[in-house]
Amino acid sequence: MTDARTVVIGVGSPLMGDDGVGVAAVELLRGALGPVEGVALLDGGTWGMQLLPEIEDADRLLVLDAIYDGQAPGTVVRLEKDELPRLLYQKVSPHQIDLREVFAVAELKGTFPALAVALGVEPEVVELQDGLSPAVEQALPALLKAAVAQLRAWGHDVGEPGWEITHA
């Protein structure tokens, strides 16, 4: 086990269907794993720039999210640090900030974690809707297993979590 700080952030809006998969996944991880030494599990929702201090303080960053990759809905997607989008756009309002801009600011400041991975699921429905689509709901166990495997690869002792998925 390493003393380095790993931050796992589930992002997205549960009010927008499959966009909420990251938030659902981090809550399920929290329930299945309990506290893990050196790991912070955060519901990042749609916090935008408020996530910057958490990202900057991390040695390792694992983001859980809906990820558009052009694959079939429900496909688990993995992006390595160099594949993570980091873009700055001109905004009309600070409420329009998304995770790409948070990453860009951390990168410009030289505070983006050395190790970063995004795990997600290709969404099917991203519109005003409560709950995940069946394809994304069925992908949750695979997403959780990928997250646990990543935490283990980074040296965290996460034990053997149970995977009873009751989220609907």
RAKAUR-V941521 format. One record per residue. N is the residue number from 1. NEAR is the number of other C-alpha atoms within 10 Angstrom. Layout:
BEGIN
n:N near:NEAR
n:N near:NEAR
END
This chain:
BEGIN
n:1 near:10
n:2 near:11
n:3 near:11
n:4 near:15
n:5 near:15
n:6 near:27
n:7 near:23
n:8 near:27
n:9 near:25
n:10 near:29
n:11 near:28
n:12 near:26
n:13 near:24
n:14 near:21
n:15 near:15
n:16 near:17
n:17 near:21
n:18 near:33
n:19 near:29
n:20 near:26
n:21 near:32
n:22 near:29
n:23 near:24
n:24 near:27
n:25 near:24
n:26 near:24
n:27 near:17
n:28 near:20
n:29 near:22
n:30 near:16
n:31 near:13
n:32 near:18
n:33 near:17
n:34 near:13
n:35 near:13
n:36 near:15
n:37 near:15
n:38 near:15
n:39 near:19
n:40 near:17
n:41 near:18
n:42 near:18
n:43 near:20
n:44 near:22
n:45 near:19
n:46 near:20
n:47 near:16
n:48 near:20
n:49 near:19
n:50 near:12
n:51 near:18
n:52 near:18
n:53 near:12
n:54 near:16
n:55 near:24
n:56 near:21
n:57 near:15
n:58 near:22
n:59 near:17
n:60 near:21
n:61 near:25
n:62 near:24
n:63 near:24
n:64 near:30
n:65 near:29
n:66 near:28
n:67 near:22
n:68 near:15
n:69 near:16
n:70 near:9
n:71 near:13
n:72 near:13
n:73 near:19
n:74 near:23
n:75 near:23
n:76 near:21
n:77 near:19
n:78 near:19
n:79 near:16
n:80 near:12
n:81 near:16
n:82 near:10
n:83 near:11
n:84 near:17
n:85 near:13
n:86 near:16
n:87 near:13
n:88 near:14
n:89 near:10
n:90 near:8
n:91 near:9
n:92 near:8
n:93 near:7
n:94 near:10
n:95 near:11
n:96 near:13
n:97 near:19
n:98 near:19
n:99 near:22
n:100 near:16
n:101 near:19
n:102 near:23
n:103 near:25
n:104 near:17
n:105 near:19
n:106 near:17
n:107 near:14
n:108 near:11
n:109 near:10
n:110 near:11
n:111 near:17
n:112 near:23
n:113 near:21
n:114 near:11
n:115 near:15
n:116 near:22
n:117 near:21
n:118 near:22
n:119 near:22
n:120 near:32
n:121 near:30
n:122 near:24
n:123 near:27
n:124 near:20
n:125 near:18
n:126 near:17
n:127 near:12
n:128 near:13
n:129 near:15
n:130 near:14
n:131 near:20
n:132 near:25
n:133 near:19
n:134 near:14
n:135 near:18
n:136 near:26
n:137 near:19
n:138 near:15
n:139 near:18
n:140 near:25
n:141 near:16
n:142 near:16
n:143 near:25
n:144 near:21
n:145 near:14
n:146 near:17
n:147 near:23
n:148 near:20
n:149 near:14
n:150 near:15
n:151 near:19
n:152 near:14
n:153 near:10
n:154 near:15
n:155 near:14
n:156 near:20
n:157 near:16
n:158 near:17
n:159 near:12
n:160 near:9
n:161 near:14
n:162 near:10
n:163 near:16
n:164 near:9
n:165 near:12
n:166 near:7
n:167 near:12
n:168 near:11
END
